[in-house]
Amino acid sequence: MDVSQRLSFFAALFKVDENPTTGMWLLYITIVLLSILVFKLGFAKKLPILKSAMIYTFLILGCTMLTFLGVFLPVAEGLVVAALILIIYKIRLNQEKKEQAKAQ
């Protein structure tokens, strides 16, 4: 069985099967950035700097396991979908707030 046919989209895009070191680092960076984006859009609150640093440290460490899973499972693709949904939600929320401000 050919491994390249079973790779997820981002793993195939970064050619994890041909160049594993560079491909895995690119996949890891992609998953970390998308995880941070999803966290900021959906869950982040104003926290003191030390608490924020702890949260992001554990987020980055957790992305290590997600990277290994993301080679064959659509982890990064799911994060892209989650980010798009949260972006659409934030845009709609801002539009609704502006409409309510105009109405008052």
Backbone bond lengths (Angstrom), bond angles and torsions (degrees), N, CA, C in turn:
res aa  C-N    CA-C-N  psi(-1)  N-CA   C-N-CA  omega(-1)  CA-C   N-CA-C  phi
1 M - - - 1.439 - - 1.524 108.92 -
2 D 1.309 115.88 136.24 1.458 121.95 -179.09 1.529 109.80 -83.88
3 V 1.320 115.95 123.77 1.461 121.38 -177.76 1.522 111.03 -67.54
4 S 1.310 117.86 -34.10 1.464 120.92 -175.53 1.523 112.24 -63.62
5 Q 1.329 118.04 -21.93 1.462 120.50 178.47 1.518 112.11 -79.24
6 R 1.318 118.19 -18.29 1.460 122.16 -177.13 1.526 112.84 -97.78
7 L 1.320 118.30 -3.94 1.463 121.47 -177.56 1.522 110.95 -70.15
8 S 1.327 115.56 149.52 1.461 119.71 173.51 1.532 108.59 -71.58
9 F 1.337 115.59 171.46 1.461 119.85 -175.37 1.526 112.29 -59.40
10 F 1.332 116.91 -49.96 1.457 119.62 -177.58 1.530 111.86 -68.86
11 A 1.322 117.46 -35.25 1.462 120.11 177.09 1.525 110.10 -65.15
12 A 1.323 117.14 -39.95 1.466 120.19 176.63 1.523 110.69 -70.14
13 L 1.322 117.02 -36.62 1.462 121.01 178.93 1.524 111.19 -62.91
14 F 1.335 116.56 -40.76 1.461 121.26 179.81 1.527 112.81 -88.01
15 K 1.335 117.16 3.49 1.477 123.87 176.46 1.523 112.16 53.33
16 V 1.321 114.91 55.78 1.450 121.20 -179.82 1.528 110.86 -63.61
17 D 1.330 117.17 -31.39 1.458 119.97 -178.81 1.526 112.60 -74.54
18 E 1.325 118.42 -30.21 1.463 121.28 -178.68 1.529 112.48 -89.33
19 N 1.309 116.99 -40.91 1.458 121.97 -179.02 1.526 108.10 -131.05
20 P 1.344 117.37 82.48 1.462 119.84 -170.91 1.525 115.42 -62.92
21 T 1.300 118.82 -37.79 1.464 120.09 -176.05 1.526 110.98 -66.30
22 T 1.304 116.43 -55.31 1.466 120.48 -179.58 1.521 110.87 -65.63
23 G 1.316 116.92 -41.99 1.459 120.96 -178.77 1.517 112.63 -62.38
24 M 1.329 116.43 -42.22 1.467 119.30 179.49 1.527 111.38 -68.32
25 W 1.331 117.69 -38.65 1.463 119.88 177.31 1.529 110.85 -64.15
26 L 1.329 117.21 -41.90 1.467 119.95 178.24 1.520 111.01 -65.48
27 L 1.335 116.93 -39.51 1.457 120.59 177.23 1.532 110.43 -65.37
28 Y 1.317 117.23 -41.09 1.463 122.13 178.64 1.530 110.85 -62.46
29 I 1.324 117.11 -46.54 1.465 121.07 179.71 1.524 110.54 -63.49
30 T 1.334 116.88 -40.17 1.458 120.61 178.12 1.519 111.13 -62.42
31 I 1.327 117.17 -45.85 1.459 120.97 -179.33 1.525 110.63 -66.33
32 V 1.328 117.82 -39.51 1.474 120.35 178.12 1.526 110.34 -63.40
33 L 1.318 117.67 -47.33 1.465 120.33 -179.10 1.523 112.02 -63.62
34 L 1.328 116.61 -42.42 1.461 119.31 178.58 1.525 111.53 -67.36
35 S 1.322 117.47 -36.59 1.470 120.81 177.77 1.526 110.85 -65.61
36 I 1.312 116.65 -42.02 1.464 120.28 177.76 1.525 110.15 -64.12
37 L 1.325 117.05 -41.63 1.462 120.71 178.84 1.525 111.09 -62.21
38 V 1.329 116.99 -46.89 1.463 120.63 179.30 1.523 110.47 -63.58
39 F 1.320 117.13 -41.12 1.464 120.04 178.22 1.520 111.10 -62.19
40 K 1.334 117.14 -46.54 1.465 120.84 -178.84 1.532 111.31 -63.82
41 L 1.330 116.82 -40.57 1.460 119.91 -177.18 1.525 112.83 -73.62
42 G 1.320 116.98 -33.23 1.445 118.31 -171.06 1.509 116.63 -110.22
43 F 1.322 118.46 -27.95 1.451 118.80 -167.09 1.526 115.14 -130.39
44 A 1.305 118.03 -18.02 1.470 120.61 -172.18 1.525 111.32 -70.14
45 K 1.324 114.50 141.35 1.454 122.55 173.67 1.517 107.41 -127.58
46 K 1.317 115.83 164.09 1.459 119.59 177.12 1.517 109.09 -66.95
47 L 1.318 115.86 120.26 1.457 122.22 179.56 1.514 109.50 -131.72
48 P 1.330 116.90 159.24 1.459 119.22 172.41 1.532 110.54 -60.82
49 I 1.316 115.95 156.55 1.458 122.01 -172.37 1.532 112.68 -60.23
50 L 1.318 118.22 -37.93 1.458 120.72 -178.95 1.525 111.54 -68.58
51 K 1.323 116.80 -40.03 1.466 119.95 177.28 1.523 110.77 -66.62
52 S 1.324 116.90 -40.18 1.468 120.01 176.83 1.521 111.17 -62.72
53 A 1.323 116.53 -41.70 1.465 120.05 178.88 1.524 110.92 -62.56
54 M 1.322 117.13 -39.24 1.468 120.51 178.08 1.519 111.02 -65.08
55 I 1.323 116.92 -43.39 1.462 120.70 -179.74 1.519 110.33 -62.27
56 Y 1.331 117.47 -47.12 1.454 120.22 -179.26 1.521 112.14 -67.95
57 T 1.323 117.42 -32.32 1.470 120.12 176.07 1.521 110.23 -63.04
58 F 1.315 117.27 -48.16 1.462 120.03 179.56 1.529 111.57 -68.71
59 L 1.321 117.40 -32.02 1.456 120.68 175.83 1.525 110.54 -63.76
60 I 1.313 115.89 -44.83 1.468 120.58 179.50 1.531 110.86 -66.03
61 L 1.319 117.27 -40.38 1.467 120.04 177.65 1.528 111.27 -65.36
62 G 1.316 117.17 -39.49 1.463 120.71 178.29 1.513 112.99 -66.45
63 C 1.312 116.42 -28.28 1.463 120.08 178.61 1.523 112.10 -68.56
64 T 1.312 117.54 -17.67 1.465 120.53 176.69 1.525 109.67 -61.72
65 M 1.326 116.85 -47.77 1.461 120.49 178.62 1.524 110.82 -66.50
66 L 1.321 116.67 -39.66 1.466 119.85 178.31 1.521 111.76 -62.35
67 T 1.329 117.21 -31.56 1.459 120.43 178.92 1.522 111.00 -65.79
68 F 1.319 116.91 -43.03 1.463 119.41 178.21 1.523 111.36 -64.83
69 L 1.326 116.20 -38.07 1.458 119.29 175.96 1.530 111.52 -71.23
70 G 1.332 116.29 -30.49 1.457 121.73 -176.14 1.506 114.84 -71.86
71 V 1.312 118.03 -7.63 1.468 119.56 177.36 1.526 109.91 -68.29
72 F 1.333 116.88 -43.45 1.463 120.09 -177.97 1.525 113.75 -110.97
73 L 1.317 117.88 -18.30 1.463 121.74 179.52 1.529 110.01 -106.79
74 P 1.311 118.28 152.08 1.471 121.22 -176.15 1.529 113.56 -79.92
75 V 1.316 117.36 61.69 1.465 121.44 -179.73 1.527 110.49 -71.48
76 A 1.317 117.03 -53.26 1.472 120.28 -178.84 1.523 110.95 -64.41
77 E 1.312 116.50 -36.18 1.458 119.93 179.00 1.531 110.71 -65.13
78 G 1.322 116.91 -39.25 1.456 121.16 176.16 1.516 112.18 -65.00
79 L 1.332 116.07 -37.66 1.465 119.86 177.03 1.529 111.51 -66.79
80 V 1.329 117.05 -35.41 1.467 120.58 176.72 1.525 109.77 -63.97
81 V 1.328 116.46 -45.04 1.463 120.44 179.53 1.527 110.22 -63.27
82 A 1.325 117.18 -44.10 1.464 120.62 178.72 1.527 111.04 -61.59
83 A 1.333 117.08 -41.92 1.463 120.66 178.74 1.528 110.89 -63.85
84 L 1.319 117.64 -42.14 1.467 120.35 179.00 1.524 111.33 -63.23
85 I 1.324 116.91 -43.16 1.461 120.22 178.98 1.523 110.51 -63.02
86 L 1.335 117.56 -43.21 1.466 120.62 179.86 1.521 111.77 -68.19
87 I 1.327 117.88 -35.19 1.467 120.88 176.81 1.524 109.73 -64.56
88 I 1.330 116.87 -45.59 1.466 120.44 178.15 1.525 110.36 -61.31
89 Y 1.321 116.70 -41.81 1.469 120.99 178.36 1.531 111.07 -61.24
90 K 1.328 117.28 -45.38 1.470 120.44 -179.18 1.525 111.08 -64.63
91 I 1.320 117.68 -40.08 1.465 121.15 178.51 1.523 110.25 -62.96
92 R 1.327 116.21 -46.89 1.466 120.02 179.16 1.529 111.59 -63.56
93 L 1.319 117.15 -38.80 1.460 121.27 178.82 1.527 110.79 -63.72
94 N 1.331 117.06 -43.44 1.467 120.44 178.21 1.523 111.57 -64.67
95 Q 1.340 116.94 -40.17 1.463 120.07 177.90 1.526 110.92 -63.26
96 E 1.325 116.50 -41.34 1.457 120.23 -179.99 1.526 111.44 -66.43
97 K 1.326 117.09 -38.64 1.468 120.31 177.59 1.519 110.99 -64.84
98 K 1.324 117.29 -39.59 1.462 120.61 178.22 1.523 110.79 -65.10
99 E 1.342 116.91 -40.59 1.466 120.20 178.57 1.523 110.94 -64.97
100 Q 1.323 117.38 -39.75 1.460 120.51 178.41 1.520 111.52 -67.60
101 A 1.313 117.56 -35.59 1.460 121.06 177.40 1.527 110.79 -66.50
102 K 1.333 117.32 -38.08 1.464 121.25 178.08 1.522 110.97 -68.40
103 A 1.316 116.25 -36.83 1.469 120.82 -178.19 1.524 111.10 -67.95
104 Q 1.303 117.50 -30.49 1.468 120.81 -179.06 1.483 108.28 -89.06
